C-alpha cells in the first residue's frame, strides 16, 4: 500500500481530517474533537530514508507484540517521546502489506475514538 492510498483510506473515516503540525513532509490525520482538545492523531504518514512509513497507535501490549512479531517491519514510534513510545509504532509500508496496514489504521482510529467524550462522538 502506498502512503497516498493509506491517506485516502484514513480520510474516509468519520471525523478524520488532515493537518501538518510537523511540517509539509509529514502528513498527520487526526480525529475531530472539541476545539479545546485540538483532535487526536491516529495516523502519521511520511517518507524516511526513501521508504513510506506509517506511525499508528495501539494498546501497549499490542505494540510490544507487533514489534516482536515483525521486528524488521515494525519499530517503536519513530519520533515519539518516551511517554507515547509504548503505544505508538512505526511500520514500513512496503514490508507489512495492504491488509495489515488497514488493520493498523483501523486499530489506531478505534484507539483515538475510545478517547472521545460522548458529546464529541455525537458531533462527528
MDTraj code that builds the backbone (N, CA, C; nanometers):
import mdtraj as md
import numpy as np

residues = "UNK UNK UNK UNK UNK UNK UNK UNK UNK UNK UNK UNK UNK UNK UNK UNK UNK UNK UNK UNK UNK UNK UNK UNK UNK UNK UNK UNK UNK UNK UNK UNK UNK UNK UNK UNK UNK UNK UNK UNK UNK UNK UNK UNK UNK UNK UNK UNK UNK UNK UNK UNK UNK UNK UNK UNK UNK UNK UNK UNK UNK UNK UNK UNK UNK UNK UNK UNK UNK UNK UNK UNK UNK UNK UNK UNK UNK UNK UNK UNK UNK UNK UNK UNK UNK UNK UNK UNK UNK UNK UNK UNK UNK UNK UNK UNK UNK UNK UNK UNK UNK UNK UNK UNK UNK UNK UNK UNK UNK UNK UNK UNK UNK UNK UNK UNK UNK UNK UNK UNK UNK UNK UNK UNK".split()
xyz = np.array([
    [0.0860, -0.1174, 0.0000],
    [0.0000, 0.0000, 0.0000],
    [0.0906, 0.1236, 0.0000],
    [0.0560, 0.2195, -0.0807],
    [0.1333, 0.3439, -0.0851],
    [0.0864, 0.4386, 0.0247],
    [0.1685, 0.5364, 0.0537],
    [0.1298, 0.6379, 0.1503],
    [0.0056, 0.7132, 0.1065],
    [-0.0072, 0.7378, -0.0241],
    [-0.1235, 0.8092, -0.0771],
    [-0.2521, 0.7291, -0.0577],
    [-0.2456, 0.5986, -0.0844],
    [-0.3632, 0.5127, -0.0656],
    [-0.4005, 0.5035, 0.0826],
    [-0.3010, 0.4956, 0.1677],
    [-0.3266, 0.4917, 0.3113],
    [-0.3923, 0.6217, 0.3570],
    [-0.3439, 0.7330, 0.3074],
    [-0.4025, 0.8625, 0.3425],
    [-0.5495, 0.8669, 0.3008],
    [-0.5802, 0.8238, 0.1804],
    [-0.7192, 0.8197, 0.1339],
    [-0.8038, 0.7322, 0.2256],
    [-0.7517, 0.6161, 0.2612],
    [-0.8240, 0.5228, 0.3484],
    [-0.8539, 0.5872, 0.4836],
    [-0.7557, 0.6533, 0.5407],
    [-0.7734, 0.7162, 0.6722],
    [-0.8724, 0.8318, 0.6665],
    [-0.8673, 0.9097, 0.5595],
    [-0.9553, 1.0261, 0.5494],
    [-1.1013, 0.9882, 0.5242],
    [-1.1280, 0.8633, 0.4874],
    [-1.2655, 0.8166, 0.4701],
    [-1.3346, 0.7924, 0.6044],
    [-1.2584, 0.7876, 0.7104],
    [-1.3149, 0.7579, 0.8422],
    [-1.3892, 0.8797, 0.8971],
    [-1.4959, 0.8519, 0.9666],
    [-1.5818, 0.9569, 1.0212],
    [-1.5032, 1.0472, 1.1167],
    [-1.5077, 1.1773, 1.0900],
    [-1.4420, 1.2753, 1.1761],
    [-1.2943, 1.2946, 1.1486],
    [-1.2388, 1.2259, 1.0465],
    [-1.0956, 1.2359, 1.0160],
    [-1.0676, 1.3628, 0.9361],
    [-0.9537, 1.4239, 0.9654],
    [-0.9118, 1.5400, 0.8878],
    [-0.7595, 1.5455, 0.8815],
    [-0.7113, 1.6165, 0.7812],
    [-0.5699, 1.6257, 0.7501],
    [-0.5088, 1.7496, 0.8139],
    [-0.3867, 1.7368, 0.8638],
    [-0.3140, 1.8537, 0.9135],
    [-0.1635, 1.8271, 0.9025],
    [-0.0859, 1.9331, 0.9210],
    [0.0591, 1.9240, 0.9061],
    [0.1308, 1.9940, 1.0220],
    [0.1113, 1.9472, 1.1445],
    [0.1731, 2.0154, 1.2591],
    [0.3246, 2.0016, 1.2660],
    [0.3803, 1.9057, 1.1933],
    [0.5246, 1.8810, 1.1985],
    [0.5944, 1.9173, 1.0676],
    [0.5247, 1.9874, 0.9788],
    [0.5822, 2.0280, 0.8516],
    [0.5130, 1.9621, 0.7339],
    [0.5352, 2.0166, 0.6156],
    [0.4660, 1.9725, 0.4949],
    [0.5020, 1.8310, 0.4507],
    [0.6156, 1.7807, 0.4917],
    [0.6584, 1.6472, 0.4509],
    [0.6137, 1.5373, 0.5469],
    [0.5347, 1.5748, 0.6465],
    [0.4932, 1.4792, 0.7486],
    [0.3414, 1.4916, 0.7644],
    [0.2692, 1.4015, 0.7004],
    [0.1233, 1.4072, 0.6959],
    [0.0640, 1.3457, 0.8226],
    [-0.0293, 1.4179, 0.8815],
    [-0.0957, 1.3718, 1.0031],
    [-0.2462, 1.3686, 0.9787],
    [-0.3101, 1.2604, 1.0211],
    [-0.4547, 1.2510, 1.0165],
    [-0.5036, 1.2466, 1.1609],
    [-0.5946, 1.3383, 1.1908],
    [-0.6497, 1.3473, 1.3256],
    [-0.7980, 1.3135, 1.3245],
    [-0.8467, 1.2779, 1.4417],
    [-0.9886, 1.2565, 1.4656],
    [-1.0411, 1.3804, 1.5367],
    [-1.1465, 1.4356, 1.4824],
    [-1.2042, 1.5591, 1.5347],
    [-1.2499, 1.5426, 1.6798],
    [-1.2171, 1.6436, 1.7610],
    [-1.2638, 1.6511, 1.8994],
    [-1.3212, 1.7908, 1.9200],
    [-1.3405, 1.8298, 2.0427],
    [-1.3822, 1.9667, 2.0699],
    [-1.2652, 2.0602, 2.0397],
    [-1.2935, 2.1863, 2.0192],
    [-1.1875, 2.2829, 1.9884],
    [-1.0841, 2.2917, 2.0994],
    [-1.1256, 2.2733, 2.2215],
    [-1.0333, 2.2810, 2.3350],
    [-0.9267, 2.1718, 2.3300],
    [-0.9615, 2.0575, 2.2718],
    [-0.8699, 1.9428, 2.2751],
    [-0.7926, 1.9241, 2.1454],
    [-0.8268, 1.9934, 2.0404],
    [-0.7456, 2.0001, 1.9186],
    [-0.7273, 1.8686, 1.8435],
    [-0.8139, 1.7720, 1.8599],
    [-0.8082, 1.6480, 1.7833],
    [-0.7087, 1.5466, 1.8360],
    [-0.7301, 1.4197, 1.7964],
    [-0.6400, 1.3103, 1.8319],
    [-0.5729, 1.2581, 1.7061],
    [-0.4432, 1.2506, 1.7083],
    [-0.3699, 1.1934, 1.5960],
    [-0.3927, 1.0424, 1.5943],
    [-0.4298, 0.9892, 1.4764],
    [-0.4379, 0.8437, 1.4658],
    [-0.3561, 0.7887, 1.3503],
    [-0.3041, 0.8745, 1.2642],
    [-0.2180, 0.8268, 1.1555],
    [-0.1150, 0.9332, 1.1217],
    [0.0086, 0.8886, 1.1068],
    [0.1175, 0.9759, 1.0635],
    [0.1846, 0.9052, 0.9466],
    [0.1892, 0.9720, 0.8335],
    [0.2400, 0.9114, 0.7110],
    [0.3543, 0.9985, 0.6600],
    [0.4691, 0.9361, 0.6355],
    [0.5860, 1.0134, 0.5961],
    [0.6846, 0.9225, 0.5229],
    [0.7849, 0.9836, 0.4635],
    [0.8914, 0.9094, 0.3969],
    [1.0191, 0.9295, 0.4772],
    [1.0856, 0.8197, 0.5060],
    [1.2123, 0.8229, 0.5794],
    [1.3104, 0.7305, 0.5072],
    [1.4243, 0.7827, 0.4731],
    [1.5264, 0.7058, 0.4013],
    [1.4692, 0.6394, 0.2754],
    [1.3834, 0.7118, 0.2059],
    [1.3263, 0.6622, 0.0811],
    [1.2133, 0.5621, 0.0963],
    [1.1708, 0.5342, 0.2181],
    [1.0656, 0.4360, 0.2455],
    [0.9421, 0.5044, 0.3025],
    [0.8239, 0.4678, 0.2517],
    [0.6979, 0.5175, 0.3079],
    [0.6771, 0.4520, 0.4441],
    [0.6464, 0.5342, 0.5433],
    [0.6280, 0.4860, 0.6815],
    [0.4921, 0.5306, 0.7334],
    [0.4474, 0.4618, 0.8356],
    [0.3166, 0.4880, 0.8960],
    [0.3277, 0.4683, 1.0465],
    [0.3044, 0.5731, 1.1212],
    [0.3027, 0.5625, 1.2670],
    [0.1571, 0.5562, 1.3118],
    [0.1279, 0.4608, 1.3999],
    [-0.0087, 0.4357, 1.4447],
    [-0.0081, 0.4022, 1.5937],
    [-0.1252, 0.4084, 1.6550],
    [-0.1391, 0.3810, 1.7984],
    [-0.2146, 0.2506, 1.8213],
    [-0.1755, 0.1823, 1.9281],
    [-0.2450, 0.0619, 1.9744],
    [-0.2362, 0.0607, 2.1269],
    [-0.2785, -0.0472, 2.1864],
    [-0.2529, -0.0633, 2.3290],
    [-0.1036, -0.0922, 2.3457],
    [-0.0529, -0.0745, 2.4640],
    [0.0883, -0.1023, 2.4908],
    [0.1216, -0.2488, 2.4655],
    [0.0333, -0.3391, 2.5051],
    [0.0575, -0.4822, 2.4838],
    [0.0610, -0.5175, 2.3353],
    [-0.0309, -0.4604, 2.2586],
    [-0.0320, -0.4868, 2.1146],
    [0.0926, -0.4310, 2.0472],
    [0.1371, -0.3148, 2.0916],
    [0.2580, -0.2551, 2.0329],
    [0.3788, -0.3458, 2.0551],
    [0.3931, -0.3980, 2.1747],
    [0.5046, -0.4889, 2.2046],
    [0.4944, -0.6149, 2.1193],
    [0.3749, -0.6713, 2.1123],
    [0.3548, -0.7923, 2.0327],
    [0.3934, -0.7687, 1.8865],
    [0.3445, -0.6601, 1.8268],
    [0.3717, -0.6334, 1.6852],
    [0.5205, -0.6122, 1.6589],
    [0.5877, -0.5401, 1.7464],
    [0.7311, -0.5155, 1.7285],
    [0.8117, -0.6446, 1.7398],
    [0.7682, -0.7344, 1.8287],
    [0.8388, -0.8627, 1.8431],
    [0.8060, -0.9583, 1.7290],
    [0.6817, -0.9555, 1.6815],
    [0.6400, -1.0452, 1.5737],
    [0.6958, -1.0025, 1.4378],
    [0.7152, -0.8726, 1.4177],
    [0.7613, -0.8191, 1.2889],
    [0.8778, -0.7220, 1.3111],
    [0.9899, -0.7707, 1.3632],
    [1.0994, -0.6807, 1.4023],
    [1.1613, -0.6014, 1.2874],
    [1.1541, -0.6513, 1.1662],
    [1.2103, -0.5770, 1.0533],
    [1.1129, -0.4732, 0.9993],
    [0.9845, -0.4944, 1.0192],
    [0.8822, -0.4092, 0.9591],
    [0.8214, -0.3070, 1.0547],
    [0.8196, -0.3395, 1.1844],
    [0.7528, -0.2520, 1.2811],
    [0.8481, -0.2207, 1.3954],
    [0.8635, -0.0925, 1.4191],
    [0.9550, -0.0430, 1.5223],
    [0.8790, 0.0482, 1.6187],
    [0.9455, 0.0843, 1.7264],
    [0.8933, 0.1843, 1.8197],
    [0.8623, 0.3105, 1.7397],
    [0.7598, 0.3850, 1.7801],
    [0.7226, 0.5083, 1.7112],
    [0.8444, 0.5948, 1.6836],
    [0.8670, 0.6260, 1.5594],
    [0.9899, 0.6891, 1.5135],
    [1.0270, 0.8149, 1.5910],
    [0.9391, 0.9031, 1.6108],
    [0.9704, 1.0341, 1.6688],
    [0.9090, 1.0516, 1.8077],
    [0.8505, 0.9497, 1.8626],
    [0.7664, 0.9620, 1.9815],
    [0.8463, 0.9835, 2.1092],
    [0.7971, 1.0742, 2.1950],
    [0.8590, 1.0872, 2.3267],
    [0.8337, 0.9601, 2.4081],
    [0.9149, 0.9347, 2.5083],
    [0.9032, 0.8093, 2.5854],
    [0.7628, 0.7795, 2.6372],
    [0.6885, 0.8797, 2.6781],
    [0.5550, 0.8552, 2.7325],
    [0.4603, 0.7981, 2.6262],
    [0.4806, 0.8317, 2.4999],
    [0.3961, 0.7812, 2.3916],
    [0.4533, 0.6556, 2.3258],
    [0.5808, 0.6315, 2.3450],
    [0.6501, 0.5235, 2.2731],
    [0.5900, 0.3861, 2.2992],
    [0.5311, 0.3649, 2.4155],
    [0.4755, 0.2326, 2.4418],
    [0.3447, 0.2075, 2.3663],
    [0.2839, 0.3123, 2.3116],
    [0.1583, 0.2998, 2.2386],
    [0.1740, 0.3172, 2.0875],
    [0.2781, 0.3836, 2.0447],
    [0.2941, 0.4172, 1.9032],
    [0.4031, 0.3322, 1.8396],
    [0.3705, 0.2830, 1.7213],
    [0.4647, 0.2030, 1.6435],
    [0.4732, 0.2613, 1.5034],
    [0.5870, 0.2403, 1.4388],
    [0.6061, 0.2847, 1.3015],
    [0.6305, 0.1627, 1.2139],
    [0.5498, 0.1512, 1.1088],
    [0.5609, 0.0404, 1.0140],
    [0.6160, 0.0905, 0.8812],
    [0.6974, 0.0091, 0.8192],
    [0.7422, 0.0335, 0.6827],
    [0.6359, -0.0271, 0.5920],
    [0.5662, 0.0568, 0.5161],
    [0.4512, 0.0106, 0.4388],
    [0.4856, -0.1028, 0.3430],
    [0.5981, -0.0959, 0.2786],
    [0.6393, -0.1985, 0.1830],
    [0.6493, -0.3363, 0.2483],
    [0.6779, -0.3409, 0.3761],
    [0.7016, -0.4674, 0.4452],
    [0.5789, -0.5269, 0.5138],
    [0.4720, -0.4493, 0.5285],
    [0.3565, -0.5023, 0.6025],
    [0.2366, -0.5359, 0.5157],
    [0.2275, -0.4842, 0.3958],
    [0.1167, -0.5179, 0.3074],
    [-0.0100, -0.4398, 0.3372],
    [-0.0986, -0.4401, 0.2390],
    [-0.2194, -0.3577, 0.2451],
    [-0.3168, -0.4001, 0.3546],
    [-0.3438, -0.5283, 0.3670],
    [-0.4410, -0.5738, 0.4670],
    [-0.3968, -0.5381, 0.6086],
    [-0.2712, -0.5643, 0.6392],
    [-0.2211, -0.5321, 0.7731],
    [-0.2197, -0.3815, 0.7961],
    [-0.1823, -0.3058, 0.6950],
    [-0.1799, -0.1602, 0.7088],
    [-0.3194, -0.1082, 0.7416],
    [-0.4195, -0.1591, 0.6733],
    [-0.5579, -0.1175, 0.7016],
    [-0.5987, -0.1568, 0.8439],
    [-0.5578, -0.2756, 0.8869],
    [-0.5899, -0.3182, 1.0240],
    [-0.5243, -0.2255, 1.1264],
    [-0.4007, -0.1858, 1.0999],
    [-0.3327, -0.0929, 1.1902],
    [-0.4037, 0.0421, 1.1924],
    [-0.4450, 0.0899, 1.0757],
    [-0.5164, 0.2179, 1.0673],
    [-0.6496, 0.2082, 1.1421],
    [-0.7207, 0.0980, 1.1244],
    [-0.8485, 0.0786, 1.1938],
    [-0.8290, 0.0747, 1.3451],
    [-0.7267, 0.0025, 1.3896],
    [-0.6990, -0.0076, 1.5332],
    [-0.6607, 0.1279, 1.5908],
    [-0.5828, 0.2038, 1.5176],
    [-0.5398, 0.3342, 1.5642],
    [-0.6585, 0.4311, 1.5725],
    [-0.7454, 0.4247, 1.4717],
    [-0.8674, 0.5066, 1.4733],
    [-0.9542, 0.4677, 1.5936],
    [-0.9732, 0.3385, 1.6158],
    [-1.0545, 0.2919, 1.7297],
    [-0.9940, 0.3368, 1.8621],
    [-0.8612, 0.3352, 1.8696],
    [-0.7916, 0.3803, 1.9909],
    [-0.8207, 0.5285, 2.0154],
    [-0.8135, 0.6098, 1.9104],
    [-0.8427, 0.7529, 1.9236],
    [-0.9909, 0.7749, 1.9552],
    [-1.0776, 0.7011, 1.8870],
    [-1.2219, 0.7147, 1.9077],
    [-1.2600, 0.6834, 2.0524],
    [-1.1929, 0.5882, 2.1129],
    [-1.2245, 0.5493, 2.2511],
    [-1.1951, 0.6619, 2.3499],
    [-1.1148, 0.7574, 2.3095],
    [-1.0808, 0.8693, 2.3973],
    [-1.1798, 0.9858, 2.3864],
    [-1.2703, 0.9800, 2.2889],
    [-1.3665, 1.0877, 2.2708],
    [-1.4709, 1.0871, 2.3819],
    [-1.5198, 1.2048, 2.4139],
    [-1.6321, 1.2134, 2.5067],
    [-1.7606, 1.1780, 2.4328],
    [-1.8647, 1.1540, 2.5063],
    [-1.9944, 1.1232, 2.4452],
    [-2.0374, 1.2374, 2.3532],
    [-2.0196, 1.3576, 2.3968],
    [-2.0572, 1.4751, 2.3154],
    [-1.9762, 1.4820, 2.1861],
    [-1.8472, 1.4539, 2.1953],
    [-1.7628, 1.4569, 2.0758],
    [-1.8045, 1.3487, 1.9765],
    [-1.8397, 1.2318, 2.0263],
    [-1.8856, 1.1239, 1.9387],
    [-2.0142, 1.1637, 1.8666],
    [-2.1038, 1.2281, 1.9385],
    [-2.2308, 1.2705, 1.8795],
    [-2.2093, 1.3795, 1.7747],
    [-2.1044, 1.4589, 1.7878],
    [-2.0792, 1.5702, 1.6957],
    [-1.9942, 1.5320, 1.5751],
    [-1.9530, 1.4068, 1.5646],
    [-1.8733, 1.3668, 1.4485],
    [-1.9512, 1.3844, 1.3233],
])
top = md.Topology()
chain = top.add_chain()
for i, resn in enumerate(residues, 1):
    res = top.add_residue(resn, chain, resSeq=i)
    for name in ("N", "CA", "C"):
        top.add_atom(name, md.element.get_by_symbol(name[0]), res)
traj = md.Trajectory(xyz[None], top)
